[in-house]
Amino acid sequence: MFEESPFKGKTGVQRIWNAMHYSLAGLRAAFTCEDAFRQEARLAALLIPASFFLPVSGLGRALMIASILLVLIVELLNSAIEAAVDRISLDRHHLSKRAKDIGSAAVLLALINVAFVWFCVLWG
C-alpha cells in the first residue's frame, strides 16, 4: 500500500482554503523565479486590457483572453517540469533535456496559438 500525503485528508472549506494558498504560493514562486513567466505575465497585462478596446464580439474577446491565459498555464506547467527535473539531478542527461525541450515546445505552440487566435479574431 502506498503512503498518502498527510494533506490529502483535508476536505470541504479547509481543503479549498489550503489549495488557494498553495496556488498563490505557486504563482508567487513563478513570478519571482521564472523570467519567462514574468515576461508572459507582462504580455498578458498588456493584451488582456487591450482586448476590451478592440471592436470584437464577446466570443472573440473570450477567445483572445483564453489564448493568453493558456500561455500562462502552459508556462507554469513547463516551469514545474523544469524544477522537478532539476530537483532530481543537475547532471546533463538526454531524458532531462528531452523533458525540458518538450515543455518549451508546448510554450512555443501556446504562443503561436495566441498569434493565430488574435489574427483570426481581428482580421478573420
MOPAC internal coordinates of N, CA, C and O (Angstrom, degrees):
PM7 1SCF
backbone

  N    0.0000 0     0.00 0     0.00 0    0    0    0
  C    1.4449 1     0.00 0     0.00 0    1    0    0
  C    1.5266 1   109.21 1     0.00 0    2    1    0
  O    1.2310 1   120.79 1   -39.17 1    3    2    1
  N    1.3356 1   116.10 1   140.83 1    3    2    1
  C    1.4551 1   120.94 1  -179.77 1    5    3    2
  C    1.5242 1   110.39 1   -86.12 1    6    5    3
  O    1.2310 1   121.13 1   -36.51 1    7    6    5
  N    1.3061 1   115.45 1   143.49 1    7    6    5
  C    1.4605 1   120.14 1   177.95 1    9    7    6
  C    1.5298 1   109.11 1   -80.67 1   10    9    7
  O    1.2310 1   120.79 1   -52.15 1   11   10    9
  N    1.3130 1   116.10 1   127.85 1   11   10    9
  C    1.4615 1   121.88 1   179.52 1   13   11   10
  C    1.5204 1   110.26 1   -85.35 1   14   13   11
  O    1.2310 1   121.16 1   -25.51 1   15   14   13
  N    1.2865 1   115.38 1   154.49 1   15   14   13
  C    1.4555 1   121.31 1   174.60 1   17   15   14
  C    1.5269 1   109.47 1   -64.46 1   18   17   15
  O    1.2310 1   119.78 1   -38.91 1   19   18   17
  N    1.3247 1   118.03 1   141.09 1   19   18   17
  C    1.4747 1   119.67 1   178.02 1   21   19   18
  C    1.5288 1   111.89 1   -65.99 1   22   21   19
  O    1.2310 1   119.79 1   164.82 1   23   22   21
  N    1.3399 1   118.01 1   -15.18 1   23   22   21
  C    1.4575 1   121.76 1  -179.98 1   25   23   22
  C    1.5227 1   112.03 1   -84.15 1   26   25   23
  O    1.2310 1   120.11 1   168.56 1   27   26   25
  N    1.3357 1   117.39 1   -11.44 1   27   26   25
  C    1.4616 1   121.76 1  -177.67 1   29   27   26
  C    1.5178 1   112.80 1   -71.15 1   30   29   27
  O    1.2310 1   119.32 1   160.27 1   31   30   29
  N    1.3147 1   118.90 1   -19.73 1   31   30   29
  C    1.4564 1   121.83 1  -176.29 1   33   31   30
  C    1.5204 1   113.91 1   -77.82 1   34   33   31
  O    1.2310 1   120.25 1   169.89 1   35   34   33
  N    1.3264 1   117.13 1   -10.11 1   35   34   33
  C    1.4559 1   119.51 1  -178.30 1   37   35   34
  C    1.5295 1   109.24 1   -71.21 1   38   37   35
  O    1.2310 1   120.93 1   -38.43 1   39   38   37
  N    1.3255 1   115.83 1   141.57 1   39   38   37
  C    1.4621 1   120.50 1   178.68 1   41   39   38
  C    1.5237 1   109.16 1  -137.23 1   42   41   39
  O    1.2310 1   121.45 1   -10.39 1   43   42   41
  N    1.3136 1   114.83 1   169.61 1   43   42   41
  C    1.4537 1   121.23 1   173.86 1   45   43   42
  C    1.5099 1   113.87 1    63.00 1   46   45   43
  O    1.2310 1   121.46 1    38.36 1   47   46   45
  N    1.3241 1   114.81 1  -141.64 1   47   46   45
  C    1.4628 1   121.71 1  -175.27 1   49   47   46
  C    1.5293 1   111.11 1   -63.09 1   50   49   47
  O    1.2310 1   120.09 1   142.75 1   51   50   49
  N    1.3407 1   117.43 1   -37.25 1   51   50   49
  C    1.4670 1   120.20 1   179.90 1   53   51   50
  C    1.5265 1   111.00 1   -61.50 1   54   53   51
  O    1.2310 1   119.89 1   139.28 1   55   54   53
  N    1.3229 1   117.82 1   -40.72 1   55   54   53
  C    1.4631 1   121.31 1   178.03 1   57   55   54
  C    1.5236 1   110.81 1   -64.36 1   58   57   55
  O    1.2310 1   120.61 1   136.11 1   59   58   57
  N    1.3242 1   116.43 1   -43.89 1   59   58   57
  C    1.4717 1   120.46 1   179.50 1   61   59   58
  C    1.5189 1   110.38 1   -63.50 1   62   61   59
  O    1.2310 1   120.53 1   136.72 1   63   62   61
  N    1.3373 1   116.59 1   -43.28 1   63   62   61
  C    1.4600 1   121.47 1   178.66 1   65   63   62
  C    1.5369 1   110.93 1   -60.63 1   66   65   63
  O    1.2310 1   120.49 1   133.08 1   67   66   65
  N    1.3364 1   116.67 1   -46.92 1   67   66   65
  C    1.4709 1   120.70 1   178.35 1   69   67   66
  C    1.5222 1   110.88 1   -62.26 1   70   69   67
  O    1.2310 1   120.43 1   135.51 1   71   70   69
  N    1.3250 1   116.79 1   -44.49 1   71   70   69
  C    1.4645 1   121.10 1  -178.94 1   73   71   70
  C    1.5225 1   110.95 1   -60.92 1   74   73   71
  O    1.2310 1   120.36 1   139.47 1   75   74   73
  N    1.3276 1   116.92 1   -40.53 1   75   74   73
  C    1.4633 1   120.19 1   178.58 1   77   75   74
  C    1.5257 1   110.61 1   -62.20 1   78   77   75
  O    1.2310 1   120.50 1   136.64 1   79   78   77
  N    1.3328 1   116.65 1   -43.36 1   79   78   77
  C    1.4661 1   119.68 1   179.77 1   81   79   78
  C    1.5277 1   111.49 1   -65.61 1   82   81   79
  O    1.2310 1   120.00 1   138.84 1   83   82   81
  N    1.3248 1   117.60 1   -41.16 1   83   82   81
  C    1.4628 1   120.43 1   177.33 1   85   83   82
  C    1.5207 1   110.54 1   -63.54 1   86   85   83
  O    1.2310 1   120.30 1   139.30 1   87   86   85
  N    1.3204 1   117.02 1   -40.70 1   87   86   85
  C    1.4611 1   120.91 1   179.69 1   89   87   86
  C    1.5193 1   111.37 1   -64.81 1   90   89   87
  O    1.2310 1   120.35 1   135.96 1   91   90   89
  N    1.3190 1   116.94 1   -44.04 1   91   90   89
  C    1.4669 1   120.45 1   178.20 1   93   91   90
  C    1.5259 1   110.82 1   -64.72 1   94   93   91
  O    1.2310 1   120.43 1   142.11 1   95   94   93
  N    1.3266 1   116.79 1   -37.89 1   95   94   93
  C    1.4703 1   120.24 1   176.18 1   97   95   94
  C    1.5263 1   110.30 1   -63.36 1   98   97   95
  O    1.2310 1   120.31 1   141.55 1   99   98   97
  N    1.3276 1   117.02 1   -38.45 1   99   98   97
  C    1.4622 1   120.79 1   177.66 1  101   99   98
  C    1.5195 1   112.06 1   -65.47 1  102  101   99
  O    1.2310 1   120.34 1   136.84 1  103  102  101
  N    1.3307 1   116.95 1   -43.16 1  103  102  101
  C    1.4683 1   120.07 1   177.06 1  105  103  102
  C    1.5256 1   110.86 1   -63.16 1  106  105  103
  O    1.2310 1   120.66 1   137.66 1  107  106  105
  N    1.3338 1   116.34 1   -42.34 1  107  106  105
  C    1.4629 1   120.62 1   178.00 1  109  107  106
  C    1.5319 1   110.43 1   -61.51 1  110  109  107
  O    1.2310 1   120.36 1   135.08 1  111  110  109
  N    1.3206 1   116.93 1   -44.92 1  111  110  109
  C    1.4727 1   120.95 1   180.00 1  113  111  110
  C    1.5213 1   110.62 1   -63.04 1  114  113  111
  O    1.2310 1   120.38 1   137.37 1  115  114  113
  N    1.3136 1   116.88 1   -42.63 1  115  114  113
  C    1.4709 1   120.12 1   179.69 1  117  115  114
  C    1.5184 1   110.27 1   -63.46 1  118  117  115
  O    1.2310 1   120.34 1   135.36 1  119  118  117
  N    1.3203 1   116.95 1   -44.64 1  119  118  117
  C    1.4609 1   119.99 1  -178.22 1  121  119  118
  C    1.5264 1   111.04 1   -68.44 1  122  121  119
  O    1.2310 1   120.31 1   144.28 1  123  122  121
  N    1.3253 1   117.02 1   -35.72 1  123  122  121
  C    1.4649 1   121.24 1  -178.60 1  125  123  122
  C    1.5262 1   112.47 1   -75.63 1  126  125  123
  O    1.2310 1   120.41 1   139.51 1  127  126  125
  N    1.3326 1   116.81 1   -40.49 1  127  126  125
  C    1.4706 1   120.87 1  -168.77 1  129  127  126
  C    1.5209 1   115.06 1  -105.20 1  130  129  127
  O    1.2310 1   119.48 1   164.79 1  131  130  129
  N    1.3181 1   118.61 1   -15.21 1  131  130  129
  C    1.4645 1   120.67 1  -172.40 1  133  131  130
  C    1.5257 1   111.02 1  -115.50 1  134  133  131
  O    1.2310 1   120.71 1   -71.20 1  135  134  133
  N    1.3445 1   116.25 1   108.80 1  135  134  133
  C    1.4634 1   121.25 1   179.83 1  137  135  134
  C    1.5313 1   111.76 1   -59.16 1  138  137  135
  O    1.2310 1   120.34 1   136.30 1  139  138  137
  N    1.3163 1   116.95 1   -43.70 1  139  138  137
  C    1.4602 1   120.64 1  -177.78 1  141  139  138
  C    1.5272 1   110.97 1   -62.13 1  142  141  139
  O    1.2310 1   120.24 1   139.32 1  143  142  141
  N    1.3330 1   117.14 1   -40.68 1  143  142  141
  C    1.4603 1   119.78 1   178.87 1  145  143  142
  C    1.5211 1   110.41 1   -64.11 1  146  145  143
  O    1.2310 1   120.20 1   139.21 1  147  146  145
  N    1.3391 1   117.21 1   -40.79 1  147  146  145
  C    1.4680 1   120.18 1   178.40 1  149  147  146
  C    1.5239 1   110.68 1   -61.88 1  150  149  147
  O    1.2310 1   120.36 1   137.18 1  151  150  149
  N    1.3361 1   116.92 1   -42.82 1  151  150  149
  C    1.4678 1   120.34 1   179.27 1  153  151  150
  C    1.5241 1   110.90 1   -63.22 1  154  153  151
  O    1.2310 1   120.59 1   135.95 1  155  154  153
  N    1.3115 1   116.47 1   -44.05 1  155  154  153
  C    1.4699 1   120.18 1  -179.18 1  157  155  154
  C    1.5270 1   111.31 1   -70.44 1  158  157  155
  O    1.2310 1   120.04 1   146.63 1  159  158  157
  N    1.3189 1   117.54 1   -33.37 1  159  158  157
  C    1.4637 1   120.71 1   176.19 1  161  159  158
  C    1.5291 1   110.26 1   -66.29 1  162  161  159
  O    1.2310 1   120.49 1   140.93 1  163  162  161
  N    1.3217 1   116.67 1   -39.07 1  163  162  161
  C    1.4723 1   119.83 1   176.59 1  165  163  162
  C    1.5245 1   110.64 1   -65.01 1  166  165  163
  O    1.2310 1   120.96 1   138.52 1  167  166  165
  N    1.3235 1   115.77 1   -41.48 1  167  166  165
  C    1.4664 1   119.79 1   176.41 1  169  167  166
  C    1.5288 1   110.19 1   -60.20 1  170  169  167
  O    1.2310 1   120.26 1   136.57 1  171  170  169
  N    1.3229 1   117.10 1   -43.43 1  171  170  169
  C    1.4648 1   121.43 1   178.11 1  173  171  170
  C    1.5278 1   110.44 1   -63.15 1  174  173  171
  O    1.2310 1   120.32 1   140.38 1  175  174  173
  N    1.3287 1   116.98 1   -39.62 1  175  174  173
  C    1.4631 1   120.97 1  -179.65 1  177  175  174
  C    1.5230 1   111.52 1   -65.20 1  178  177  175
  O    1.2310 1   120.09 1   156.14 1  179  178  177
  N    1.3169 1   117.44 1   -23.86 1  179  178  177
  C    1.4681 1   121.22 1   175.68 1  181  179  178
  C    1.5269 1   112.17 1   -88.32 1  182  181  179
  O    1.2310 1   121.00 1   132.71 1  183  182  181
  N    1.3306 1   115.70 1   -47.29 1  183  182  181
  C    1.4613 1   119.93 1  -172.49 1  185  183  182
  C    1.5278 1   114.14 1   -74.39 1  186  185  183
  O    1.2310 1   120.05 1   142.09 1  187  186  185
  N    1.3209 1   117.50 1   -37.91 1  187  186  185
  C    1.4669 1   118.93 1  -177.78 1  189  187  186
  C    1.5333 1   110.79 1   -63.22 1  190  189  187
  O    1.2310 1   118.97 1   129.22 1  191  190  189
  N    1.3421 1   119.56 1   -50.78 1  191  190  189
  C    1.4687 1   117.59 1   176.17 1  193  191  190
  C    1.5334 1   112.63 1   -62.77 1  194  193  191
  O    1.2310 1   120.26 1   143.92 1  195  194  193
  N    1.3376 1   117.10 1   -36.08 1  195  194  193
  C    1.4690 1   120.15 1   178.98 1  197  195  194
  C    1.5185 1   111.33 1   -60.39 1  198  197  195
  O    1.2310 1   120.15 1   146.69 1  199  198  197
  N    1.3323 1   117.31 1   -33.31 1  199  198  197
  C    1.4655 1   120.02 1  -178.35 1  201  199  198
  C    1.5258 1   112.18 1   -62.13 1  202  201  199
  O    1.2310 1   120.19 1   155.23 1  203  202  201
  N    1.3415 1   117.24 1   -24.77 1  203  202  201
  C    1.4651 1   120.99 1  -179.93 1  205  203  202
  C    1.5291 1   112.56 1   -78.07 1  206  205  203
  O    1.2310 1   120.54 1   166.54 1  207  206  205
  N    1.3202 1   116.56 1   -13.46 1  207  206  205
  C    1.4663 1   120.17 1   179.46 1  209  207  206
  C    1.5254 1   112.08 1  -102.22 1  210  209  207
  O    1.2310 1   120.29 1  -178.73 1  211  210  209
  N    1.3230 1   117.06 1     1.27 1  211  210  209
  C    1.4640 1   120.91 1  -179.77 1  213  211  210
  C    1.5187 1   110.06 1   -95.35 1  214  213  211
  O    1.2310 1   120.60 1   -34.16 1  215  214  213
  N    1.3209 1   116.46 1   145.84 1  215  214  213
  C    1.4710 1   120.08 1  -178.60 1  217  215  214
  C    1.5292 1   111.62 1   -79.54 1  218  217  215
  O    1.2310 1   120.80 1  -104.95 1  219  218  217
  N    1.3228 1   116.08 1    75.05 1  219  218  217
  C    1.4603 1   120.71 1  -179.96 1  221  219  218
  C    1.5222 1   109.13 1  -128.03 1  222  221  219
  O    1.2310 1   121.04 1   -18.26 1  223  222  221
  N    1.3097 1   115.62 1   161.74 1  223  222  221
  C    1.4654 1   120.45 1   178.90 1  225  223  222
  C    1.5253 1   109.78 1   -71.35 1  226  225  223
  O    1.2310 1   121.37 1   -12.96 1  227  226  225
  N    1.3142 1   114.99 1   167.04 1  227  226  225
  C    1.4626 1   119.67 1   176.61 1  229  227  226
  C    1.5168 1   111.90 1   -60.35 1  230  229  227
  O    1.2310 1   120.61 1   139.28 1  231  230  229
  N    1.3317 1   116.45 1   -40.72 1  231  230  229
  C    1.4632 1   120.34 1   178.67 1  233  231  230
  C    1.5242 1   110.61 1   -65.72 1  234  233  231
  O    1.2310 1   120.50 1   138.24 1  235  234  233
  N    1.3265 1   116.64 1   -41.76 1  235  234  233
  C    1.4658 1   120.25 1   177.62 1  237  235  234
  C    1.5123 1   111.42 1   -60.64 1  238  237  235
  O    1.2310 1   120.98 1   135.81 1  239  238  237
  N    1.3348 1   115.74 1   -44.19 1  239  238  237
  C    1.4714 1   120.45 1   179.03 1  241  239  238
  C    1.5283 1   110.18 1   -63.29 1  242  241  239
  O    1.2310 1   120.44 1   137.68 1  243  242  241
  N    1.3175 1   116.77 1   -42.32 1  243  242  241
  C    1.4701 1   120.51 1   178.84 1  245  243  242
  C    1.5267 1   110.37 1   -60.72 1  246  245  243
  O    1.2310 1   120.06 1   137.84 1  247  246  245
  N    1.3258 1   117.50 1   -42.16 1  247  246  245
  C    1.4669 1   120.72 1   178.20 1  249  247  246
  C    1.5247 1   111.25 1   -64.51 1  250  249  247
  O    1.2310 1   120.73 1   139.66 1  251  250  249
  N    1.3154 1   116.21 1   -40.34 1  251  250  249
  C    1.4674 1   120.10 1   179.62 1  253  251  250
  C    1.5280 1   110.60 1   -63.18 1  254  253  251
  O    1.2310 1   120.58 1   133.48 1  255  254  253
  N    1.3169 1   116.50 1   -46.52 1  255  254  253
  C    1.4678 1   120.59 1  -179.20 1  257  255  254
  C    1.5255 1   110.54 1   -67.94 1  258  257  255
  O    1.2310 1   120.35 1   138.26 1  259  258  257
  N    1.3301 1   116.93 1   -41.74 1  259  258  257
  C    1.4704 1   120.37 1   179.29 1  261  259  258
  C    1.5242 1   111.08 1   -61.09 1  262  261  259
  O    1.2310 1   120.09 1   141.42 1  263  262  261
  N    1.3314 1   117.43 1   -38.58 1  263  262  261
  C    1.4654 1   119.70 1  -179.95 1  265  263  262
  C    1.5211 1   110.96 1   -64.72 1  266  265  263
  O    1.2310 1   120.09 1   144.63 1  267  266  265
  N    1.3281 1   117.44 1   -35.37 1  267  266  265
  C    1.4656 1   121.21 1   178.70 1  269  267  266
  C    1.5253 1   110.30 1   -71.57 1  270  269  267
  O    1.2310 1   120.80 1   136.31 1  271  270  269
  N    1.3305 1   116.07 1   -43.69 1  271  270  269
  C    1.4753 1   119.30 1   178.46 1  273  271  270
  C    1.5285 1   110.92 1   -63.08 1  274  273  271
  O    1.2310 1   120.43 1   147.16 1  275  274  273
  N    1.3303 1   116.78 1   -32.84 1  275  274  273
  C    1.4662 1   120.20 1   177.29 1  277  275  274
  C    1.5258 1   110.93 1   -61.62 1  278  277  275
  O    1.2310 1   120.05 1   141.27 1  279  278  277
  N    1.3366 1   117.51 1   -38.73 1  279  278  277
  C    1.4683 1   120.48 1   177.31 1  281  279  278
  C    1.5270 1   109.74 1   -59.95 1  282  281  279
  O    1.2310 1   120.42 1   134.93 1  283  282  281
  N    1.3263 1   116.80 1   -45.07 1  283  282  281
  C    1.4688 1   119.92 1  -179.33 1  285  283  282
  C    1.5248 1   111.03 1   -64.09 1  286  285  283
  O    1.2310 1   120.54 1   139.32 1  287  286  285
  N    1.3269 1   116.57 1   -40.68 1  287  286  285
  C    1.4689 1   120.69 1   179.08 1  289  287  286
  C    1.5199 1   110.72 1   -63.32 1  290  289  287
  O    1.2310 1   120.69 1   133.00 1  291  290  289
  N    1.3207 1   116.29 1   -47.00 1  291  290  289
  C    1.4688 1   119.99 1  -178.73 1  293  291  290
  C    1.5261 1   110.13 1   -65.72 1  294  293  291
  O    1.2310 1   119.97 1   142.29 1  295  294  293
  N    1.3317 1   117.67 1   -37.71 1  295  294  293
  C    1.4700 1   120.45 1   177.82 1  297  295  294
  C    1.5239 1   110.92 1   -64.60 1  298  297  295
  O    1.2310 1   120.01 1   140.54 1  299  298  297
  N    1.3273 1   117.59 1   -39.46 1  299  298  297
  C    1.4693 1   119.98 1   176.47 1  301  299  298
  C    1.5271 1   110.51 1   -61.31 1  302  301  299
  O    1.2310 1   120.28 1   135.89 1  303  302  301
  N    1.3254 1   117.07 1   -44.11 1  303  302  301
  C    1.4736 1   120.21 1   179.01 1  305  303  302
  C    1.5260 1   110.86 1   -65.12 1  306  305  303
  O    1.2310 1   120.58 1   138.65 1  307  306  305
  N    1.3370 1   116.50 1   -41.35 1  307  306  305
  C    1.4621 1   120.28 1   177.90 1  309  307  306
  C    1.5218 1   110.66 1   -61.86 1  310  309  307
  O    1.2310 1   120.32 1   136.57 1  311  310  309
  N    1.3196 1   117.00 1   -43.43 1  311  310  309
  C    1.4685 1   120.53 1   179.01 1  313  311  310
  C    1.5223 1   111.25 1   -63.67 1  314  313  311
  O    1.2310 1   120.51 1   141.90 1  315  314  313
  N    1.3290 1   116.63 1   -38.10 1  315  314  313
  C    1.4631 1   120.17 1   177.70 1  317  315  314
  C    1.5234 1   110.73 1   -64.84 1  318  317  315
  O    1.2310 1   120.19 1   137.83 1  319  318  317
  N    1.3180 1   117.25 1   -42.17 1  319  318  317
  C    1.4714 1   120.94 1   177.52 1  321  319  318
  C    1.5224 1   109.86 1   -60.88 1  322  321  319
  O    1.2310 1   120.61 1   133.05 1  323  322  321
  N    1.3352 1   116.43 1   -46.95 1  323  322  321
  C    1.4608 1   120.05 1  -178.93 1  325  323  322
  C    1.5283 1   111.32 1   -61.95 1  326  325  323
  O    1.2310 1   120.26 1   138.16 1  327  326  325
  N    1.3221 1   117.11 1   -41.84 1  327  326  325
  C    1.4691 1   120.17 1   179.54 1  329  327  326
  C    1.5256 1   110.59 1   -64.74 1  330  329  327
  O    1.2310 1   120.23 1   137.97 1  331  330  329
  N    1.3249 1   117.17 1   -42.03 1  331  330  329
  C    1.4677 1   120.17 1   179.89 1  333  331  330
  C    1.5250 1   110.98 1   -65.06 1  334  333  331
  O    1.2310 1   120.31 1   137.62 1  335  334  333
  N    1.3318 1   117.02 1   -42.38 1  335  334  333
  C    1.4662 1   120.79 1   178.81 1  337  335  334
  C    1.5270 1   109.71 1   -63.07 1  338  337  335
  O    1.2310 1   120.39 1   135.08 1  339  338  337
  N    1.3332 1   116.85 1   -44.92 1  339  338  337
  C    1.4600 1   120.25 1   179.77 1  341  339  338
  C    1.5243 1   111.66 1   -65.93 1  342  341  339
  O    1.2310 1   120.18 1   147.49 1  343  342  341
  N    1.3342 1   117.27 1   -32.51 1  343  342  341
  C    1.4635 1   121.29 1   177.92 1  345  343  342
  C    1.5301 1   111.31 1   -65.14 1  346  345  343
  O    1.2310 1   121.54 1   142.56 1  347  346  345
  N    1.3174 1   114.67 1   -37.44 1  347  346  345
  C    1.4663 1   119.60 1  -178.97 1  349  347  346
  C    1.5217 1   110.19 1   -68.29 1  350  349  347
  O    1.2310 1   121.33 1   133.38 1  351  350  349
  N    1.3473 1   115.07 1   -46.62 1  351  350  349
  C    1.4565 1   118.72 1  -179.97 1  353  351  350
  C    1.5163 1   109.85 1  -169.68 1  354  353  351
  O    1.2310 1   120.91 1   -38.75 1  355  354  353
  N    1.3372 1   115.86 1   141.25 1  355  354  353
  C    1.4576 1   120.65 1   174.19 1  357  355  354
  C    1.5247 1   111.40 1   -92.27 1  358  357  355
  O    1.2310 1   120.81 1   178.44 1  359  358  357
  N    1.3373 1   116.06 1    -1.56 1  359  358  357
  C    1.4625 1   120.08 1   176.78 1  361  359  358
  C    1.5232 1   109.87 1   -65.34 1  362  361  359
  O    1.2310 1   120.91 1   -32.00 1  363  362  361
  N    1.3090 1   115.87 1   148.00 1  363  362  361
  C    1.4608 1   119.88 1   176.34 1  365  363  362
  C    1.5237 1   108.70 1   -74.36 1  366  365  363
  O    1.2310 1   121.47 1   -50.09 1  367  366  365
  N    1.3331 1   114.79 1   129.91 1  367  366  365
  C    1.4567 1   120.44 1   178.90 1  369  367  366
  C    1.5129 1   107.41 1  -147.94 1  370  369  367
  O    1.2310 1   120.23 1   -38.31 1  371  370  369
  N    1.3261 1   117.16 1   141.69 1  371  370  369
  C    1.4642 1   119.92 1  -175.58 1  373  371  370
  C    1.5298 1   112.24 1   -63.52 1  374  373  371
  O    1.2310 1   119.69 1   149.54 1  375  374  373
  N    1.3311 1   118.20 1   -30.46 1  375  374  373
  C    1.4659 1   119.75 1   178.41 1  377  375  374
  C    1.5358 1   111.35 1   -74.07 1  378  377  375
  O    1.2310 1   120.39 1   144.80 1  379  378  377
  N    1.3290 1   116.86 1   -35.20 1  379  378  377
  C    1.4677 1   120.01 1   174.73 1  381  379  378
  C    1.5224 1   110.06 1   -63.89 1  382  381  379
  O    1.2310 1   120.96 1   136.13 1  383  382  381
  N    1.3276 1   115.77 1   -43.87 1  383  382  381
  C    1.4658 1   120.20 1   178.11 1  385  383  382
  C    1.5199 1   110.72 1   -62.49 1  386  385  383
  O    1.2310 1   120.61 1   137.71 1  387  386  385
  N    1.3155 1   116.45 1   -42.29 1  387  386  385
  C    1.4639 1   120.00 1   179.72 1  389  387  386
  C    1.5283 1   110.70 1   -61.42 1  390  389  387
  O    1.2310 1   120.29 1   134.13 1  391  390  389
  N    1.3250 1   117.05 1   -45.87 1  391  390  389
  C    1.4659 1   120.60 1  -179.56 1  393  391  390
  C    1.5263 1   111.04 1   -60.56 1  394  393  391
  O    1.2310 1   120.75 1   135.09 1  395  394  393
  N    1.3166 1   116.17 1   -44.91 1  395  394  393
  C    1.4645 1   120.05 1  -179.89 1  397  395  394
  C    1.5214 1   111.58 1   -67.69 1  398  397  395
  O    1.2310 1   120.24 1   138.85 1  399  398  397
  N    1.3215 1   117.15 1   -41.15 1  399  398  397
  C    1.4688 1   120.58 1   179.29 1  401  399  398
  C    1.5281 1   111.71 1   -65.18 1  402  401  399
  O    1.2310 1   120.30 1   140.88 1  403  402  401
  N    1.3205 1   117.03 1   -39.12 1  403  402  401
  C    1.4653 1   120.39 1   178.99 1  405  403  402
  C    1.5242 1   110.08 1   -66.64 1  406  405  403
  O    1.2310 1   120.21 1   138.88 1  407  406  405
  N    1.3258 1   117.21 1   -41.12 1  407  406  405
  C    1.4565 1   120.19 1   175.64 1  409  407  406
  C    1.5207 1   111.60 1   -61.18 1  410  409  407
  O    1.2310 1   120.55 1   138.16 1  411  410  409
  N    1.3165 1   116.56 1   -41.84 1  411  410  409
  C    1.4595 1   121.55 1   177.88 1  413  411  410
  C    1.5325 1   110.92 1   -64.51 1  414  413  411
  O    1.2310 1   120.55 1   140.56 1  415  414  413
  N    1.3160 1   116.55 1   -39.44 1  415  414  413
  C    1.4676 1   120.62 1   177.85 1  417  415  414
  C    1.5286 1   110.75 1   -63.07 1  418  417  415
  O    1.2310 1   120.23 1   143.27 1  419  418  417
  N    1.3224 1   117.16 1   -36.73 1  419  418  417
  C    1.4683 1   120.80 1   177.95 1  421  419  418
  C    1.5267 1   110.21 1   -63.16 1  422  421  419
  O    1.2310 1   120.21 1   138.86 1  423  422  421
  N    1.3253 1   117.21 1   -41.14 1  423  422  421
  C    1.4643 1   120.59 1   177.80 1  425  423  422
  C    1.5261 1   109.88 1   -64.62 1  426  425  423
  O    1.2310 1   120.20 1   137.10 1  427  426  425
  N    1.3260 1   117.23 1   -42.90 1  427  426  425
  C    1.4617 1   120.78 1   178.09 1  429  427  426
  C    1.5224 1   111.16 1   -58.45 1  430  429  427
  O    1.2310 1   120.24 1   134.42 1  431  430  429
  N    1.3265 1   117.15 1   -45.58 1  431  430  429
  C    1.4649 1   120.02 1   178.85 1  433  431  430
  C    1.5250 1   111.58 1   -63.16 1  434  433  431
  O    1.2310 1   120.08 1   142.96 1  435  434  433
  N    1.3298 1   117.45 1   -37.04 1  435  434  433
  C    1.4668 1   120.39 1   177.55 1  437  435  434
  C    1.5292 1   110.72 1   -65.22 1  438  437  435
  O    1.2310 1   120.33 1   141.56 1  439  438  437
  N    1.3309 1   116.97 1   -38.44 1  439  438  437
  C    1.4655 1   120.74 1   177.66 1  441  439  438
  C    1.5303 1   111.32 1   -68.13 1  442  441  439
  O    1.2310 1   120.32 1   139.41 1  443  442  441
  N    1.3206 1   117.00 1   -40.59 1  443  442  441
  C    1.4720 1   120.72 1   175.73 1  445  443  442
  C    1.5274 1   109.39 1   -61.86 1  446  445  443
  O    1.2310 1   120.81 1   141.19 1  447  446  445
  N    1.3222 1   116.05 1   -38.81 1  447  446  445
  C    1.4626 1   120.99 1   177.75 1  449  447  446
  C    1.5273 1   111.08 1   -60.06 1  450  449  447
  O    1.2310 1   119.82 1   138.63 1  451  450  449
  N    1.3403 1   117.95 1   -41.37 1  451  450  449
  C    1.4685 1   121.01 1   177.34 1  453  451  450
  C    1.5287 1   109.65 1   -58.17 1  454  453  451
  O    1.2310 1   120.47 1   130.87 1  455  454  453
  N    1.3197 1   116.70 1   -49.13 1  455  454  453
  C    1.4634 1   120.10 1  -178.90 1  457  455  454
  C    1.5294 1   110.55 1   -60.86 1  458  457  455
  O    1.2310 1   120.17 1   136.45 1  459  458  457
  N    1.3136 1   117.28 1   -43.55 1  459  458  457
  C    1.4624 1   122.07 1  -179.50 1  461  459  458
  C    1.5252 1   111.21 1   -64.16 1  462  461  459
  O    1.2310 1   120.16 1   131.30 1  463  462  461
  N    1.3227 1   117.29 1   -48.70 1  463  462  461
  C    1.4712 1   121.08 1  -178.75 1  465  463  462
  C    1.5235 1   110.15 1   -62.90 1  466  465  463
  O    1.2310 1   120.13 1   132.14 1  467  466  465
  N    1.3257 1   117.35 1   -47.86 1  467  466  465
  C    1.4558 1   119.21 1  -178.94 1  469  467  466
  C    1.5318 1   110.83 1   -63.07 1  470  469  467
  O    1.2310 1   119.81 1   140.08 1  471  470  469
  N    1.3294 1   117.96 1   -39.92 1  471  470  469
  C    1.4653 1   121.09 1   177.49 1  473  471  470
  C    1.5347 1   110.20 1   -61.90 1  474  473  471
  O    1.2310 1   120.39 1   132.00 1  475  474  473
  N    1.3266 1   116.85 1   -48.00 1  475  474  473
  C    1.4579 1   120.42 1  -178.05 1  477  475  474
  C    1.5335 1   111.46 1   -63.45 1  478  477  475
  O    1.2310 1   120.23 1   139.47 1  479  478  477
  N    1.3150 1   117.16 1   -40.53 1  479  478  477
  C    1.4736 1   119.67 1  -178.58 1  481  479  478
  C    1.5243 1   110.31 1   -70.30 1  482  481  479
  O    1.2310 1   120.37 1   137.66 1  483  482  481
  N    1.3270 1   116.89 1   -42.34 1  483  482  481
  C    1.4624 1   119.77 1  -175.33 1  485  483  482
  C    1.5280 1   114.26 1   -79.98 1  486  485  483
  O    1.2310 1   120.13 1   146.04 1  487  486  485
  N    1.3226 1   117.35 1   -33.96 1  487  486  485
  C    1.4580 1   119.96 1  -175.32 1  489  487  486
  C    1.5272 1   112.89 1  -124.23 1  490  489  487
  O    1.2310 1   120.42 1  -173.87 1  491  490  489
  N    1.3337 1   116.81 1     6.13 1  491  490  489
  C    1.4533 1   120.51 1  -176.42 1  493  491  490
  C    1.4811 1   111.93 1   -80.15 1  494  493  491
  O    1.2310 1   120.10 1   180.00 1  495  494  493

